Amino acid sequence: MPSKKSQGRLLRQTAIVLNTPFALYRTLGKKIFVVPTYWADKEAMQRLYSPVHLPADTISSRQLNVVVMILESFGKEYSEYLNKDRNGGTYKGYMPFLDSLMKEGLTYTYSFANGRKSIDGLPSVCSGIPMFVEPFISTPASLNTLSSFAGELKKKGYYTSFFHGAKNGSMGMEAYTHISGFTDYYGRTEYNNDNDFDGYWGIWDEEFLQYFAHTLSTFQQPFASGIFTLSSHHPFHVPARYKNKFSEGKIPIHPCIEYSDYALKRFFETVSREPWFENTLFVITADHTNQSMYEEYRTGSGLFAVPILFYHPNSNLQGLMDTAIAQQIDIMPTILGYLGYDKPYISFGCDLFHTSPENTFAVNYFNGAYQYFKGDYLLQFDGEKTIAVYRFKTDELLKENLLKEIDSAVRERMENELKAIIQQYMERMVNDELTILE
């Protein structure tokens, strides 16, 4: 149960949401989420796809701590490890520490964000909610009853918290985290030292990640905490003391990625000495992609390509998976599955550790069309019909539309699955069904 302080803050934050442009959609009478009628037979639809996750008949639970890190703009393009076969093996990366950590943990060759903005990434990663049509946080549906990996774990006695070094209230993050089950929020106000303010967005990543590390060590275990970094963002600058430490790179964001990667390295140097470290599952991803040098990272596939890493020290979570497809909305169910969570919940993604690779998928919304990645194919659907199908793994530039050549059974199967996802999403948004009533 939230403290009186947290309850009061939640009420204030909800009021802020209700009095911002988020609520103008209602005032203007604009319907953001419209329920389609693809499936009249609801039972058939739910057999094909359901976001309801039920616990297994037999469960072995464990109380690991959970730390989820959302790194601003850390697109897959900036990773040498995830691009090691490009440029004849001479590919230059800008996140050497994260690359080294990915070699020790479990990561994916094909992994995707579910949106293109920071406010898309937060509910995707924490609540398993993709961005369809409009950012969830900026719609009336954000006031629905909502959960997250933190909200679910709080039911099992976890202390939950979220950290972001920007001004409190920025982008509705504080409101979202409280509504979705994070007990406490630590922002620029709680950090309380503007000597470390970057002059634009918030507290520099290096200092704020150290604050995060030291604060985690004050929490009673088990805890579940999230953090969203901010320094690798326009206008793309690094602290003056590091003017010559990082390479200039080829585009403005490169030295900023190197700086934030260095800050991440220092964070792990600090927490690796703590007694709770080995009893902690770390999950690291990006909110979205950013500046690009390569054409293959400017396509409907590449623009969503981000790392997703699961790291549990001294565990068997290791390897680079190239048979499965991972996405941000898989993070919540994968965490809960790994911990042996024994309650039902809603998430639009899948538990990557308990789903066969051929049944993994990714969804996002791009240029007015839904995108559905499954197996070797990317299907693009405009809401009424499929407009393109590509072999996204081999046709990285998405130049060969296979709509007329693909086996019709494969196309129809993918289209029906996507329709089931869209309809379930819209119904649950409109009807406030994003949680399981207990």
N, C-alpha and C positions, 0 to 999 in steps of 0.2 A: 504494500500500500504506500503510495507516495507520501512524503512528509507534508505537513501543512504548508511549508514554504514552497514545495514543488507543486502542490495542488493550486496554490494561489498563482504561481507563475504560469501554470497550464491555463488557468482561466484567463489570465492577462494575454497570453500568447494567442489563444483562440479568438479573443476579442480583436486582436491585431489582425488576424487573418480575415475575420468577418468585415473589417473596415478598410481593407486594402483593395486594389484592383482585382484580387482573386474573386471577390464576391460580385464584381460588376457583371460577370456573365449572367448571373441570375437577374440582375436589374435590367439588363439589356434584353432579356428573354431569349438569349442565344443558347441553343442546345449544343453542348460540347460533345456529349456521349449519346449517340442514337443507337438503340438496340436494333440490330438487323434481324431478319427472319430467315436466316439460312437454314436453320434446323427447327422444324415444327415438332419433331420427336425429340424431346429433351433427354430421354433416357438413352437414345441412340447417340446423341451428341456427347453425353457424359461418358459413355463407354469409349468413345474415340479420344476424348480429352476432358480432364477435370483438374482444376487447380486445388481440389481438396486433397490434402495429404493426411493419410491415416497411419497410425503407428502399426508396426509389424506385430504379429501374434506373440512373438517372443523377442524381447528387447533386453540388451545388456547396456545399461546406462553408465556414463562416467561424467564426473563433474570437472571437466577441463575449463580453464579460463578461456575466453574468446576475445581476440583483438582484431578488429576489421579496419583496414587502412585504405582509404580512398585517396589516391594520389592525383592531384590536379594535372590533367592533360597528358598523362603518361601513356601515350599511344604505343602500340606494338612496333611502329616504325622506328622508334628510338632504341629498341633492344637489339643488341648484337646477337645474343643467344637465340632469339626467336627469328632471326634473319640470317643465320650462320651459313646457309647455302646460297645466299645471294652474292652477286658481284664476284663470283669465282672464289668465294670464301674470304673475301677481304672487306666484308661489310663493316662499316664504322658505326658503333653504337654510342649512346650517351648516358646509359644507366648501368655502369659496371657493377655496382654493388647489388642492385636488384637482379641483374643477370646472374651473379654468383649465388644469390639466394635461390633463384629459380632452379639452379643445378642441384641444390640440396633438397628442394621440396617437390611438390607435384604441380605441374603446370600443363598448358594445353597449346597445341599448334594452332588450333582454330578456336579462338575465344573472342567474344563480342560484347560491346556495350549495347544497352537497349535504348539509348538515346544519344543526342548530340550536345546536350547542355548539362551544366553542373546540377541544375534542379531536376534533371531527368535521372542522373546517376544515383542520387541519394535514395529515393524510394525503390529503385531497381535493386540496388545492392542490399539494402537493409530490410525491405518489405516484400521483395519478389514481385514488384509491380512494374511492368514495362511502360514506356512512353508510346501511347497510341493517340494520334491526332493532336493533342495538346499536352504540355507538361502536367502531370498529375497534381503537383503541388500548387499550380496556378489555376485550378478548377474547383468548383464547389465540392467535388468528390473528395477533396483533401480533408473535408470536415466529417467524412464518414468515420464510423468506428474502424480503427486501424490497428494493426500489430506490426511486428518486426521480429528479427531474431532476438533482439533484446527484450521485447515485450513478452515473447514466449518463454524465454529463459528466466525472466523475473518471476514467472509462475512457479519455477523450481527453486526459488530462493536466491537467485543471482542478484548482485548489485549491478546496476546498469548505468552507463554514462556515455556522453558523446562530447567530442572536442572539435572545435573549429576556431582558428585564430582571428577571424574577421569580427567586425562589430556585431555584437549580439543582435539577433533579429535579421541579419543579412539573409536575403533570398528565402526567407521563411523557414530556414533550417531549424532554428530553435523551436519554433512552433511544431514543425513536423516531428522532431525527435521526441518531444514531450507527448504529443498525441499518440505516437506509435509505440510508446512504452519505455523510452529511456528515462530513467528517474532524474538524473541531473545533467545539466549542460554546462560545459566549460568553454567560454569564449574569450574575446579580448577583454571584457570586463573582469572576469575571474583571473585572468593572467595578470592584470593590474600593473603593467610596466610598459608604458608607451615609448620608452627608450629603444625598444625592439620593434617598433612599428615601422613597416616598410615604406610608409608614405602614400600608399595606394590602397591596398586591400586589407592588411592586417599584420599580425606578428610574423616575422620571418620564420620559415619552416625549421631551421636549425634550433632556434631558441624554443619554439613552441613544441617541437617533438621532444626536446629534453624535459620541458615542463610536463608533457604527457607521460613520459617515462617515469619521472619521479612521483607524479600524482598516482599513477597506477599502483605503485608500490605502497601507497597508503591505504588501498582498498582492501576490505575483507574479501577473502576468496570464498566461493567462486565469483568472478566478475565477468561481465561482458561489456566491452567498450568499443566505440568506434571513433575514428578521427578522419577529418577531411583536410588535406593540406591546401596551400594556396599560392606558394611563391612562383610556381611554374606557370605563370599567367601573364597576359598582356598587362603592362608595357614591357615585359621581359627584361628585367634587370636583376642583378645579384648584389649582395652587400658589398660596399666599397672595399672592405678589407680583402675581398676575394677577387679583386679586379683581374689579376693575372693568374689565378689558380686554375680556372676552367678554360677549356678550349673555346674559341669563338664559334666553332662549328660552321655549318653552311647556311643556317637560317636562325633568326633571332631567338627562338625558343631553346636551342640546343644548350647553351651555357646554363640556362635556368633549370633544365632537366638535370644536368650534371650537378648543379648546386643542391637541388632537392634530393637527388640520389645520395649525395654526400651527407645531407642531413639525416636521411634514412639510415645510412651506415652508422652514424654516431648514435642514433636511437638504439639500434640493435647492440652496439657495443655496450651501452648503458644497461639495457634490460637483460642482456645475456648473463650478467653477474647477479641477477636477482633470484631468490629461491623459487619464485613462482614461474620462472621462464620456461622450464622444461614441461610444466604442467599446463601449457598454453597453446591453443591453436591460433595461429596467425593467418589471416586471409588478406591478400594485397591485390588491389586492382586499380584501375583508373576510372575517373568519372566519364571521360570521353576522350576523343582524339583531338589533335590541334594541327598546327602547321605541318605541311608535308613537302618533301622533296621528290617523292616518287609517285609516278602516275598510278601504280597499282594500289596506293594508299589514298587515292582520291575517288575511288569508285563506291558504289553502293555497298560493297563488301569492306573495302579497305578503310572507309571513313568510320567504321564501327569497330575496327580491330584493336583490342586492348589486351594486356596481359591479365590473367587470372591465376593467382598462386595460392596454394594451400601449403602451409609450412607448420609442421608440428615437430619440434626438435627431437631427434633420436627416435623417430617413428618410421613406419614403412610407407609414409606418404612421400613417394619419390618418383621421379621420372617425367618425361615429356610425352604426353598423350597425343597421338595423331589420329586416333580412330574415333574419338568422341568430339562433339561440339559443345563448348561451354559458353555461358552467357552470364551477365550480372545477376539476373533473376534466379539463377541456380544457387547462388551463394547462401541464401537463407536456408533452403531445404537441405543443402549439403552439410552445413554446420549442424543443423538439428539432427540429421541422420547420423552424423559422425559421433554425436554425443549420446545417441540412443534416446532421443526425446520421445516421450510416451503419450503425447496429447495430439489431437487433430488440429490442423491449422490450414490457412489459405496461403498459397504462393503460386504464381503462374509459371515458375520454373520447375526443374526436377532435381532430385538428389543425385548428383553426379556419381557418387560412390556406390549407389544401389540401382542404377539405371543402365541397361545394356547400351553400349556405344551407338548402336544403330537406332536407338529410340531417343537419343539426345537431339536437341535442336536449338535454334536461336530465332528470335523475332525482333523486329524493329520497324520503324516507320520513317520513310524517306521520300521526299519529293511527292507527297500525296499518295504514296502507295505503301502497303504493308509488305515487308520482306520476311521470308520464311526460309531458313537454312536447315536442311536436313540431309544426311548422307552426303552425296557428292553435289547436291543441287541447291541453288538459290532460286526460289520462286518469288516473283513480284506480282502483287494482286492489288487492283485499284479499288476494291470494295465491291465490285460487281463481277469482274472477270480477271483471269490471269493474263498479264500483259507481257511477261517475259520469264524465261527459265534459262539459267546458266549453270555450267559446271564450274562453280566458283573456285575450286581448289586448283584446277589446271588452267582455266581461262581467267586469270587474275584481273585482266583489264575489262572483263565482261563485254567482250566484243561479239561473241557468237550466241545470238538468241536462239535457243533450241525449241521454242514454243511449238513449231510445226513438226519438229523431228522427234521430240521426246515421246516415249511410250505413253499413250493416253491414260493408262491405268495408274502410272506413276504420278502424272500430273494431277489427275482427279483425286488420288489419295492425299497428296500434299495439299491441294486446294481445300479439300474437306476438313483436314486437320486444322488448317489455318482458320477456316471459317468457324470451327468449333472454339478455337482460342479467342477469336475476336468477339463472338457472340457471348461467350462466358464472361469476358472482360467487360463488355458494355452492360450486360445485365447486372453484374455485381456492382459496377460503378453507380448505375442509376438506382438500384434497389438497396444500396448500403449493405452489401453482403461480402465484405472483405475480411470478415472474421468468422470463427465458429462460435456460436452461442453455447455457453456451458450451462 
